[in-house]
Amino acid sequence: MARYRGPKQKKARRFKEPIFGASKALERKPYGPGQHGRSRFQRKSEYAIQLEEKQKAKYTYGLLEKQFRNLYEEASAKDGVTGENLLQYLESRLDNTIFRLGFARTRRQARQLVSHKHIVVNGITVNIPSYRVKVGDIISVRPKSRNIEVVTESIANAPRTKYKWLEVEPKERTGKYLYEPTMEEIPENINVQLIIELYSK
């Protein structure tokens, strides 16, 4: 299964955002990694800024380059605003939805729950993290897995943030995908316009 396996905290420091969850390394060193990380005089080209935004989105949602490019192509071919389509596709991934529902502390942990067959969609076990959840789908933790430590701890420590497009029943370990979120509702700090400009070249 393809995924990024490199150092997480270096990436968080590079983008100056906790894209993999809470980062003590970023709190201690709120500047980029490497010998030039502290430099105040880093002039970036337009291309470098666009590329960095695309890379940030990739690492945030746990996709590799080919997966991300394919998702962009699909978003651009769909009617509507390409940037919003892209974010909606990213948000509707099963691993991301599990993370948003609070059944996992991070997207990586959510991906593991899915790949280990702990997650059920509409009564059917799904083990593909990139599976796209559709409006009206019921997502739940498999009955035999409802009390595993990862899930119980995640629910107990889940942030109080509520996402309007998701309905969740923590005690039942169940959630429902109500509708496709708008760009304004998605909390990730990603400038999709820069990504579109990059791929449009």
N, C-alpha and C positions, 0 to 999 in steps of 0.2 A: 504494500500500500504506500503510495507516494506521499511524502510529507516532509516538511522542513525539520531537520534533526540537529541543527546547529545551536550555538549559544543564544539563548533567549534574551538575556539581560543586555548583551552588546547591541542587539537590535533595538531594544527598548530605549537605550541610551542614544543610539544613532538617530532615532526619530523624536527623542525627548518626550515620549509618551509611553505609559504603561500598557502597551498593546497586548501583552500576554497576561494581564492581571497585575495585581499589586507588585511593585518592584522596589525592594529595599536598596538595590544597587543604584537605581535611578534617583532615589531620595538622597543617597550619600554623594553621588556624583552626577548632578543634573547637567551634564555636558556630554558631548560625543566621545566615543572610545578612541584610543590611539593617541599618538604623540601630538596630533594637531586638534584634539578634541576640545581643548580650552580656547583655541584661537577665536578672537572676536572678529577677525577680518577674513571671513570666508565668503567670497563672492561666488554665487552659484548662477550658472547659465539658466536660461528658460527651460532648456531640455532637462537639466539636472533637477530642477524643482519639480517638473512633471514626472520624471522617473521616480523620484523619491516618494511622491504621493501614491504612485501605482504600487511601489514596493511596500509601502506602509499598509495599503489595503490588502495586498496579498498575504503579508505576514499576520495581519490582524485576524483574518478569516481562515488562515491555514491552507491556502492554495499554492500550488506551484505555477510556474509561468504558463505552461500550456493550458492548464485548467482555467486560469484567469482569462487568458486570451480567448478561449472558446466561449466563456461566459459573456465576455464583452461582445463578441460577434453575434451571439444570440440576442443580447440586449439591444444592439443597434438595429437588428433586423425586425424587432418587434415594434408595433405601433406605440407611440407615446414618447416620453422624454427618455433618451438613452441612459442618462446618468441615474435617473430614478429606477428605471428597469434593472440596471446593473445592481444597485443597492438592494432592491427587492429580491433578486435572484440570490444574492449573498445571504440575505437575512432568512430566506426560506430553506436554506440547507438544513438538513436534519440535525447535524451536530451543533450548529448555531442555535437552532430552536430549543434543543435540550438545555443548552447553556442559558438562554434567555428565560426559560421556565424555572431555572434554579435547581435543576436536578444534577448539575455539575458545577464545580467552582470555576472551571476554565473551559475553553473550547477544546483544548487538547484532552481534557478529562472526558468531555462529552463525546468526542470522537472515539475514545476507548470504550465507553459504555455502548455505543452503537456497534462498533466492530466486534464486541464480545457478546452480541445478541441479547443485551439487556433491555432493548427498546422495542416497543410494539407500536405500529401505526395502523389505526382502524382494525385492530385485532390480529394483524399479521406482523410477525417478527421481521424487522428490517436491519440489516447489518452493513449498510452502505452509508457512510457519513455524508456523502454529497447528495443523497436522496432529496428531492425537492418536495417539500411539504406544500400541500394545496389548501386553499380556503375550505374550511369545514372539517379538515382532518383532525382526528383525535389521536394525540400522542401520549403514550403512557409507559411507565416502567413495567416490565414483565412481572407478573404476580410473584414468581419465585425470587425476583431480584429486588423487591420493594424495600427490603430491610437491610440491604448490604450497606456497609459502612460509608462508602463513597457517597451514596444517595442520601442517607440520613444526615450525614454531616453537612452536605451541601445545602439541603433544605433548611436545616437548623441555622446555618450561617448565611443564608441567602439575603442579599440586600433587599430593602423594602421597595426598590424601584419596580413600578408596575408598567408593563408595556401594553398599550391599549389594544394592540392587534392580537394579543394572547390572553386566553382565559386559563387560569391555573387552579387546580385543587391539590394543594400540597399533601394533605392527608391521604388522598386517593392516589397520589403520584400520577396525576393525569392533567393534561392540558389540551386546549383546543386552539387551532389557528383560525382566528375570526375573519381577518381580511389582510390584504396586502398593505403594509405600512407606507405612508408617504415619506418623502425625503426628510421632511422636517421632524418626523417622529423618530427616525433612526438616530440613536445617540452617538454613533461613532463619528469622530472628528476627521472626516475624509472629504476632500474637495474633489468630487467626481469630475468636475469640468476640466481639471488639469489632466486627469486620466484620459478623457475623451480627446483632448487636444493632442496628447502624446500618441494615441493610437491612430489619430486622423492624419498624421504626417505621411 
